[in-house]
C-alpha cells in the first residue's frame, strides 16, 4: 500500500497520524498531499536505518510534551534525526571551565589533577 493510501485509510479509521522511519515520504508530493489533506501528525525518524532500538530511543526523547506541540487543524510533521557524535577531548572542557573562571588551563590542571598516589590508593 502506498503511503498516500495509508494516510487516507488512517484518516478513515479515525487515527490522527503515524510514527515511521520512512522519512523519504516527505519528499513525495502525492504523499505530502495526503498528509496535508488529512491534517495528520507524522513523526518521521531519519538516519537510524532499520535499528528499531535506536528509533525507539529517538522517539522516547521526543515524546515528552509532543502532544502540546501539535498545532490543531494542521498537518504536523516532526522529523527526528540523530547523528552519531565524535568524541571531544575532555581537556577542551577543562579549558572552557578555566576560561570561564579567568584562569589559565594549565594552572587549573595543576590545582585539580589526580596524583599518581591518589590513583594508586584503593578507593574500595
N, C-alpha and C positions, 0 to 999 in steps of 0.2 A: 504494500500500500504506500502510495506517495505521502510525503509529509503534508501536502495540501489536503488530501482526503482525510488524513489522520486528524488534522485540526478541525475540519468540518464535522467529523464523527465525534470528536471530544466535545465540541460545542453542542451537538445534538443530544449527547448523553448528559449534558449539564456540568461538564468538567470545565474548570477555569483556565487550565494551562497544562504545561508539560515541563518536565525536567529531562534533559537529554545531553548526551555527549556529541550529538550531531550538530555542532555549531555551524557547519557548512550550509545548513538550510538558510542561514541569514544572508546568503549571497544569491539566493534564487528568487527572482521576482514573484513567481507564481505562489511560492510557499510563503513569502512575506505578505502577499495579498491576503492569504487565508488567516495569517496571524493578526493582521490589521483588522480585517472584517469581523473576526470572531472576538476581537479585543482580548486575546489570550495573553496570559502571563507565561513567558518562556524563560527558563533558566538553562542556558546553554553552557556546558562545561567544555573548555577548549584545552588542547595540548596535553591531555593526560593519556592519550592512546586508549587502549582497551583495559586499563588498570582500574577495576571497579573500586578498589580500596582507596586509591588516590582521589578518584572522582567523588566518592562519598566524603572524604576528608575535606575537599574543597567546598562541597555543598554544606557540610556542617559548619564551616567557618562563615558562610554567607547567610545561613538560615536565621540567626538571631536578629529580630527586627525586620526581616524581609517583608512580612505582611504589611507592616506600617509604611513601607516604602513604595508599595504598589499604588499607582495612580488609578483611581476609579474611572471606569468608562473609557479606558485607553489600553492599547496594546503595550504591554510592558515586557522589555527584554533585559534580562540580567545575563551578561556574558562574563563568565568566570574564566580566568586563565591563570595558570601558575607556571612559573619558570623555576627550574632548579637553580639555586643560587650558588655562586662560587664562594669559598670561604674568604674571610678577611683576617689578616694577621692581627691578633689581639693587641699587638704593640700599637697599632693605629688607634685603637680605643683608648689605650693609656695616654697616647699623645693628645687626643681630644680632651680627656679629663685634665691633663696638665695645662693645656691651653686655656680651658675654661677657668682654671684656678690662677692663671697668670704665672705658671711655673714652667721651668724647663723640664722636658720629658725625662731626661737622664737624671736630674735631681730628684724628681718624684720617684723614679725607679729605685734610686739608692735608698730612699726613705721607706719604701714599701716592699722591696724584693724579699723573696723567700730565700733564706740562707741554706747552705748545704746541710748545716746541722739541723735546722728545722725540718728539712726534707727527709733526713735520715732518722729522726726521732720518731718512735712509734706513736701513732695517734690513738690507736685502739689497744 
